Amino acid sequence: MEFQNNEKNKSELLNEIRSINFSIIELTQYLDINPEDRKALFLHNEYSNKLRMLTDNYQKNYGPLTMDCPCNKWRWIEQPWPWEKGGNC
């Protein structure tokens, strides 16, 4: 059971990272047109900081999300491949 709970936390964290990343992209596009909107700029900075925190947390616990993740070894090799888990990617 612990593995399933751990996977759920991993999945929830990844979904939160995706949501925050989407918000940052949308805010960036909005700020391209409305560069003087201080509220949007504040939200962009807040979400960017939150994304950095979430990404760091994910990578420390589950391995790299991108190729430029600072690490001292290739952790994804140690984990099951998607087809070995029996679940969806």
QUICOR-V41813 format. One record per pair of residues at least 24 apart in sequence whose C-alpha atoms are under 10 Angstrom apart, sorted by the first residue. I is the first residue (numbers start at 1). J is the second residue. D is the distance in Angstrom with one decimal. If there is no record, write none. Layout:
i=I j=J d=D
i=I j=J d=D
//
This chain:
i=6 j=62 d=10.0
i=7 j=62 d=9.8
i=9 j=58 d=9.8
i=10 j=58 d=7.5
i=10 j=61 d=8.6
i=10 j=62 d=7.4
i=13 j=54 d=7.3
i=13 j=55 d=8.7
i=13 j=57 d=8.8
i=13 j=58 d=7.0
i=14 j=54 d=8.6
i=14 j=55 d=8.5
i=14 j=58 d=7.5
i=14 j=65 d=9.5
i=16 j=50 d=10.0
i=16 j=51 d=8.7
i=16 j=54 d=8.0
i=16 j=55 d=9.7
i=17 j=50 d=8.8
i=17 j=51 d=6.2
i=17 j=52 d=9.1
i=17 j=53 d=9.6
i=17 j=54 d=6.4
i=17 j=55 d=6.8
i=17 j=58 d=8.9
i=18 j=51 d=9.0
i=19 j=51 d=9.4
i=20 j=44 d=9.8
i=20 j=47 d=6.3
i=20 j=48 d=8.0
i=20 j=50 d=7.8
i=20 j=51 d=6.2
i=20 j=52 d=10.0
i=20 j=54 d=9.3
i=21 j=47 d=8.0
i=21 j=48 d=8.1
i=21 j=50 d=9.7
i=21 j=51 d=6.9
i=21 j=52 d=9.9
i=23 j=47 d=7.6
i=23 j=48 d=9.4
i=24 j=48 d=6.9
i=24 j=51 d=8.9
//
